[in-house]
Amino acid sequence: MRPTQLAWIAAAAVLVAGLPAASCRDTAEDGARPAEVKQFARWCEDLGALATVCSAEYKPSNNWYLPARVENLRLDQTLWARDLQQFGQVSLVAGNRTVFVASSTGYLSALDAATGETRWEKEKESPTERGGGQPQFHELALTEYSLVAGLDVDQRSEVRFYSPVNGELQRRHQLYPFELHTLLPTANGEVLAIAQSGDIRAFDAATGELLRSEKQLTMLAGAVVADDRLLFCGRERAVFSLGVADLRLRNLRMLRDLVPWMAYADENTLNLVCQMTAEDKHMLLGVAPDTLETVWQSEPLEVKVGMLPASIGPRMYYSDTEGTVRCYDTRKNALTWSHRMFCASHVFFTCENGVIAIANFSAQRAPAGEGASGSPHTAPPWYEPGHPLYYEFVMLDPDDGSVVYEHHAPGQFLARAFTEYGLIEREGVDGPLVCHPADVIVSGAGGETP
């Protein structure tokens, strides 16, 4: 390592450790005053294994793995549907047989996961006292005590705590300057709000109280929680490991020839998709969350990674920029199977018995002379002329990539979350929210969920 890099790391460690605890102004105007902080009513004892979340921009904070078997998925049937026209981008979080919906137009509601019926609703949620702008929700997190929402109002980020039971606003923090990137619930009962600039705020999920503030010397490329570590990827080729309990720097590693740009954590590893600086290729890298030492590393990939991967144990699944779904076994350091899709796709979800991939085909955007792999362009065999949009949904066997279930139909499939009763998706950017039935069986839970 060069002396300049060592000096940079030492300076970063000193500065990070010495930053003040509140580097931006924080208020709680609509909730309890700091001197009156008390615990919110507990909504449920345990959110369970099926608590899932998806932001409007599809950037799951961790590997989106469903610890259950998904069987008898029926995309040709509808369990329930809700009209969401003119609600803009939608964020969802599901847990405890409830689906919470927030939109970029200020809509917030709770739906019964079995029927789709409204439990409570805050349409066009009221703006703040400081301005007349409309709230734009873009992040949601769910805890046993609160529904936590990240939103922007008049170019100011806010973190709000709502009662999951009735939607009552329990506490609000206005953060400025602070461009919220993601909300990360932790195992110790906190919620971390992380900004694009590297600012971090830790809130008590049971009271909404601001507990700690910290700032990293980097522009954020990605952040995930792995057990007791907050893992931070910076755009300056740096990877940070911070303690969740105090947000203090534990380790820092400079990736000399790699630029991390996508990251997620599984049970034991921080998994990175990196851009190589020496050549225009991607590389996969796994590091230990505590020491940041390399656990495994792939050879340079012939085709770039297209979307955030997902894992089942030691196997990583991703879709490349040609649309092919690939399985990379980190134990063997080798690609073990691939499945060709007919257009650009992404791995949306993994579960115990399946890798779920989705491809949205656009007749208008299809290349005139070539297909996704550079071969002469031909429309997918399932495409019916006359439809501008068509989608393909496949569930692949995790072991060999064989097709377990496949469905294709006109329209655009924007998958969102699983609940106890099936898969929830939105039919296009302005379409309805639809729940398709499925048997979701949680391991060790005595069979099929209610």
Buried (B, 14 or more C-beta within 10 A) or exposed (E): EEEEEEEBBEEBBEEBEEBEEEBBEBBBEBBBEEEEBEEBEEBBEEBBBBBBBBBBEBBBBBBBBBEBBBBEBBBEEBBBBBEBEEBBBBBBBBBBBBBBBBBBBBBBBBBBBBEBEEBBEBEEBEBBEEEEBBBBBBBBBBBBBBBBBBBBBBEBBBBBBBBBBEBEBBBBBBBBEBBBBBBBBBEEEBBBBBBBBBBBBBBBBBBBBBBBBBBBBBEBBBBBBBEBBBBBBBBBBBBBBBEBBEBEBBBBBBBEEBBBBBBBBBEBBBBBBBBBEEEEBBBBBBBBBBEBEEBBBBEEBEBBBBBBBBBBBBBBBBBBBBBBBBBBBBEEEEBEBEBEBBBBBBBBBBBBBBBBBBBBBBEEEBEEEEBBBEEEEEBBEBBEEEEEBBBBBBBBBBEEBEEBBEBBBBBBBBBBBBBBBBBBBBBBEEBBBBBBBBBBBBEEBEEEBE
